[in-house]
Amino acid sequence: MARYRKTLRRKKGGTTLATASRASAQPASRLPAVAGAAWPYASAPEAHELFLPAARYELFVGGRWTKPKSGRYFQTIDPSTEEPLTQVANAGAADVDAAVRAARTAYERYWRRCPGSTRAKYLYRIARSITERSRELAVLESLDTGKPIREARDFDIPLAAAHFFYYAGWADKLAWAFPGKTPSPLGIAGQVIPWNFPLLMAAWKIAPALACGNTVVLKPAETTPITALILAEIIQQADLPDGVVNIITGGPDTGQSLVTHPGVDKIAFTGSTEVGKAIARECARLRRPVTLELGGKAANIIFDDAPIDQAVEGIINGIFFNQGHVCCAGSRLLVQEPVLETVVQKLDQRMQTLRIGPPLDKNTDIGAINSKAQLQKIRELVRSGDDAGRPRYETRCDLPDRGYWFRPTFFTNVALSDRIAREEIFGPVLSVMSFRTPDEAVDKANNTPYGLSAGVWSDKGSKNFKVTAQLQAGVVWANTFNKFDPSSPFGGYKESGFGREGGVHGLAPYLQR
């Protein structure tokens, strides 16, 4: 086979595409080489000419597109090329106040009085429109975040639509969801979402809030606002009453203005633990309800009786396919000693087959890191692993000169005290540790300030149930990883936050009972 492992270069629009074998890496002039491909892949770019973002986006307040009172805009970029994408309004305190006032007017005049069946009608419309515009949304999500088009197309967008469909079904059944109680809405929900799953996080928060009769002011992340703004277009086209959903864009100051605004009745935040703690303190001072979905350092536990190939594929899916850009990414791997060598070997072999390249290429497995700041953080933590002397494995390929890229990487012989084992990297970096007994595995898995998710791999169902019951994590998967469903609750313990999103549990934070 070695003689077939040749580099194929294909010129297309002045760009050189290349593949490379495990044994060597060939340079690429702009796009990264494919690591470990025994056979070359032709480029398969998703057609996107019809789905490019607008030149400028305003604020969506009171059902209308309005220019920011601050008069300021900021530019977003494509993380895979560092080329500008669009200009976005930068909301100031006056813009936040206008959005909250619009939400209050909509809440008092009609939304709180709408029958559940009417609210459901609007949610169904939004869900159907997301489905109809799924290709456009997938392309824009990929451009904005740097994630592969396959992930946006097959996971993010369908699951976002599914959440609107799911909560549309609950809108007229709240009394059945909480028997013996009389649920009523809280009022104005201020919601702040992160950059890793922009549309999905918006759906997670907006859908249950609207189903319960609340109105919303949403602030997307400053680096990935585009699909949230397209969602505003969808909401406008669905004839949702003016002011029920308001979407304001901006940086940390905009988020702080929303969190501290006296007219907001409830805060929902997904993001870093540091910011989440600050929000929790502010909401405690204001005696305001809050739900927080924060950082994670998920552990995957592989026992010696596990289906090894299936487990390795689950590890790859849990940390590399999403570039580690998931709070619940399985960034720690605990392997029972009898199979440690086998797992490391198979993990390295599988990692070498991953294709790193343009996010809009349908063959791409690993896209770009979302921002320069995030890339610098990943590099810093990886250097700490090198400084600690931990053996390092990574894909063997050249990366482009432009854009924010990082090779899938894992360290072995990692100690619990290492920074790479304790701090959230939010990148395609895995820490591998060993254990001997189930009790040791549980102790190591729980030895973290986080408690968002975990995974257990074993052929014995009794062992799966026993171990999962001892893990301090809000979500535990058995013989799989990163599987989501709108009917299933999601959330964490300890410094991973509190409260739940998804399922019937996701309704409770938006209701007085």
N, C-alpha and C positions, 0 to 999 in steps of 0.2 A: 504493500500500500504506500510505502514511503515515496516511491517514484511518482505517485499521483498527487502528492501533497505539494503542488506547485502554486505559485502565486498567479492569480488572474487579475489583470488590470483592464478595466473597461472605462473608456472615456465617455462621459455624458455631461454635456453642459460645462465642460472644462474641469470636471471633478474626477479625481481618480479614486476608484474603489479597489480595495485589496482584501485578500484573505491571507491568513498565516497559520502554519501548523503549530503544534505544541512545541516542537523543537526549535523553531525560529520565528522571528517576527519581521514582516516586511513593512517598510515605511509607507504611509499614505499621505498624499499631499494635503488633504483636507479632512476626509472622513476616516474614522478609525478602522484598523484592520480587524478582521474577524479572528478571534482566538480559537484555535483547536479545530478548525473545520477541515475534515478529511476531503470534502468536496466543496468547491467554491459556490457561493450563492450570488445569483444576479440581483441587482438592486430591484426592490419592489416598493417604490414610494407610493404612499397614499395620495391620490389626487386631492389637492387642497386649494387650487387657484380660486375656486368659488367661495371659499370659506375663510378668507383672510380677515383679520380683525379690522374694525373701522380705524380711521386715522386718529379719532379722539372720542372719548367717552365722558359724558357728564354724570351728575348724580341723579339717582332715581328717587324722588321725594314727592309724596302726595300724588302718585300716579303719573307724574310728569318728569321729563328730563330737564334738569335745571343746572345752570352754571354755578360753580362754587362761589359763595359770597367772599371767600378768601381770594378768589381770582388766581389761585395757584393750581398747577398741574404737575404731574411727574411722569416719567417715561418708564415703561416696562420693556424688558428685553427677552429675546429668545436665548435661553441658557445654552443651547447647543451650538450657537454661532456668535453670541454676543451682539447680534444685530438688533436694532430697535424694533419693537412690535407695535406699540401704540402709546398714546398719551392718555392719562387718566386723571380725572379731577381729584384734587387733594382737599378733602373736606376739613374745614376749621370748626371751632366751637359753635359758631353761629349756624353752620350747616347742620351739625348734629342736633342742635336745638330745634331747627325747622323740621327735621325728620321726626324727632320725638313728638313734636306738636301735631304733625300730620298723622302719626300713628295714634295719638290720643283722640283726635277728632274722629278718625275712622272707627276706633273702638267704641266710643261713647255713642256715636250717632247710629251705627248700624251693625258692626260686626259682632259685638257681644249679643245682639238681639237676633242675629240670623239663626234660623233653625239648623240643626246639625245636618240635615239633608241638603240644605243650600250650601253650607260650607263644603260638604262632600263633593257637590257638583263642581265647584271651582277647583278643588284638589284633583279631581279626575281630569279636568281640562288641562291642568298643568302637566300631569303625568303623561297624557297622550301627546302633548306638544313636545315634551322632552324626547319621547320615543320617535316622533316624526322627524325631529331635528337632531337625532342621535349622531349621525355622521358628522355634521357640522360641529357639534359640541365636542366630539371625540378629537377632531383635528385641532380645535382651539385649545382644548385641555392639554394635548400633547405639545403644542407650540409653547404654551404658557409655562408648563411645569418642567418640560424636558423628558417626561416619561414616555416609554414606547407607546405607539398608537394602539398596539394590541391590548395593553392594559386599560387604556382609556376607553377603547371601543367595546371590549368584552367584559369589563368589570365596572369601572367607574360610572359610566353613563347609564347602563341598564339598572344598576343598583340604585342610582339616584331616582330614576323613574319608579322603581319598585317601592321606594319609601313613600312617594306621593300616593301611589295606588293603595298601599297598605293603610296609611292613616286616613285616606278618604273613606275607607270602610269603617273606621272607628268613629268618625265625626258625629254620627247620629246614634251611637251606642255607648256613650260615656257612662250612663247610669248602670249599664250591664258590666262595664269594665270595673266599676267600683261599687259593688252591691251594698245597699244599706246606707249609702252616702249620697249627698247632693253635690256633685262636682260643678264648679263654676270657674271661669277663666281668671287668671291673675291680672291681666291688663296688657302692659307694654313689655315685650321681651326684647332686651338688647342682646344681640348675638355676635360673637367674634370668632372667626374661623381661621384655620391655618392654611399654609400653601400646598400641602402635600396632596390633598384630595378636595380641590376647591368646590366643585359642583356637588359631590357626594356629601361633604360636610354641610353645605348649605341646605341640602334636602333633609339631612338628619335633624336639623334644627328648625327649619321653617315648617315642614310638614306637620309634626305633632303640635307645634304652637298654634298653627291655623286651625287644625282639627279641634282643638280645645277652645277656640273662640278668642285667642289672643291676637294682637297685631304685633308687627315685627319691625325692628330696625337692625339690619344686618351689615356688618363690616367685614368684607373679605380681606385676605392678606394682601399687602401692597405689591408683592411680586407676582401674584397670580389672581388678578381680579376679573379676567375677561369672561369666563363662563358664568360667574355670578351676575355680571351685567347682561349677558345674553339671557339668563334666567329672568332678569327684570323685563326684558322684551317679551318673553313668553308669558309672564304674569300680566303684562299690559294687554297682550293679545287675548288672554283668557277672560278679559273684562272683570278682573278682580276689582272690587271697589277701591277707589283712590285712597291711598294712605295705609291700606292694610299691610302691605309689604313695602318697606323703604330700604334701598341699598345705597350705602355711602362708602366711598373709597378713601383711602388715606393711610398714613403710617401710624406709629405708636401713639402719637398725640391724639389722633382721631379716635382710636380705641379707648384711650383714657377718658376722653370727653364723654364717650358713650357710657362707660362703666360708672362714672361719677355723676351723671346727669340725674337730677332729682325727680324727673318725670318718668324714669324707667322703673318698672315693677319687678323685673326678674332678669338676671344675667345668665347666659350660657356661654361658656368659653371652652375652646379646644386649642391647646398650644403648649408652650413650655411650662415646666413646673415652677420656675422662678416667677414668671408673669402670673401664673395661676395663684401662687401664694399671695402676691400683692393684691390681686382681685378679691381673693377670699377675705383678706383683712379689710378692704374697703367695703365689701358687702356686709361683713359683720358689723362694721361701724354704722352702716346705714340700715341694718336689720332687713336686708334685702335677700330674697331667695337666690341661690346660685347653684349651678351644676358645673363641674369642672372635669374635663377629660384631658389629662396631662401626659407627661412623659412615661416611658416604659423601658424596661431592660429584660425582655421576655427570655425565658429559658426553655429550650427544647431538650427533653430528656430521652435518650435512646438507650433502651435496655438490650441486653445481649440476646434476647429472644425476639427482638423486633424484626419486622420485614425491612432489611437494611436498604435495599434499592428504593423502596417506597419512602423510607425515612429521609434518605439523601435528597430525593426529589422534593419532599416537603420542606427540607431545610433550604434548598435552592429557591423554592417559591417564596419562603417566608422572609428571606433576607436579601436575595440578589435580584429577583425579577422586578421588585419594586424599588431597587436602589437603596433599600433600607429606609425609605422615606415613609415609614409607617410607625406610629407610636407603639404598635404591638409587634413590630418586626422581631423575629427570633434571633436576636443578636448574641445570645449566649447558647452554646451547645454543650450539654453534659452527656458524655458517652461512657457506658460501662466498660471497664478495662478490657475484658476479653475480646471486644469487637472494636476497640479504639483504633488500632492500626488499619483495619479494614475500612472503617468509616472515613478516616482521613484520606486514605488512598482513593476511595470512590468519590469522595467529595471533591478532591483535587481534579480527578479525571473529568467529572461532570462540569466543574467550573470552567475548565479549559474549552469546553464546547460552546460556552455562552458567546453570543454575538453582540459586540458593542458597536453602536453606530447611530446614525441619524434617527431621532425619535419617530419621524414619519415613515420610516422604512418598515414595512410589515414583517421583515425578517429580523428586526432588531429585538434582542432580549434585554439589553441594558442601555438605557438612555443617558441623559446628562444630569448632573447635579443641578439643583434649582437655582443656586446663586453662588457668587464668589465667596460671600461670607460663610456659607455652609460648607463649601469646598475647603476653605482654610481651616475650619473646625475639624473636619474629617482628617485632614493631613496632620494637624497637631496631635490628635489622639493616636493616629497610626504611628507617628514618631515616638510617642510614649511607649508603645508596644515594642518598637525597635530598641529603644533605650533600655527597656527591661530585659532585653535579650531573648524575647519570645520568637520561636521559629515562625517565619512568615511565608505564606503561599499567596500567589496572585496570578491572574491571567497574564499570558505572555503576548502582548500585542502593543503596537504603537498607538498613541492617542493623538487626536488633532491638535494643532497649534492654537486654535481658537475654540472657545466654549469651555464649559466647566465639566471636566470628565474625571472619573476615578475608577480604577480597575477593581473588580470584585476581589476581595482579599479575606483571608482568614489566618488567625494566629493559633498555634497549638501550645500546650504546656502553660496555659494562662493561669495565673494565680487570682484568687478572689480579690486581693488587694490592688491589682493592676487597674489603672484608669480605664483601659479598654474593656474591662469586665464590670466596671461600676458606673461609668458615665454614659449617657445616651449619645450615641455617635450620629444617628440619623443619616447613615450612609451604608454602602454595601460592604460592611466590615463585620466579621464574625469572630467571636472568641471561643475556642474549644478547650474544654476542661474534662477531666476524667473523674469517675467515682467507682466505688466497689459495691456498696449496698444501697438498697432503696432509701434507707434513712439518710445516708450521706447525700444522695441525690436531692432529696427534699430539702435538707439543710442548706445545701449550696444554692439551690434554686430560690429559696426564700431569703437568702443573704443579700438583700438589695433593698434600697429605700423605695423601690417601685413595686407595683403590684397590679399591672394592667392585664397581662396575658401570659400563657405558658402552653407548652405542648408535651404530650407523653406518647412514646412509641413503644408498644409491646404487643405481642400476640395473645397475651393473657388478659382477658377482660377484667378479671378480678383484680389484677395488679393495676390496670388502668384506673379503675374506680377507687382503689385504696390510695394511690398516689395523688390523683387529682383532688381528692377530698382534703389532702394535707397542704396543697399548694396555696399560697396567699396571693391569688390572682383573680381578677374579676371574670376572666374568660379563660377556660382551659380546653384545648382541643386534644382529642385522642386519635392517633394515627392519621392526622391531617393537620393543616395549619392555615390560618388566614382565610377561613370560610365564614362568610357573613350572610345574614338573612334579615330582612326588615322586621320579622316577627320575633327575633331573638335579641335580648337586651345586651348592651355592651357598656363597660365602664370598669373602673379600677378601685384599688384600695391604696392606703398609705399615700405616698407622694404622687401616685398616678391619678389622684383626684377622688371625687365622690359624686354620686348620682348616676343614673343610667339613661342611655339613649337607645332607642329601638324597642320594639315590642310594646306590650301594654305598659311595661315599666317606664317607657319613654313618654307616656302621657302624664304621669304623676307630677313631674316637676313643673308642669304648665297649668296645674289646677289647684284651686282651693277645695278642700274636701271636709 
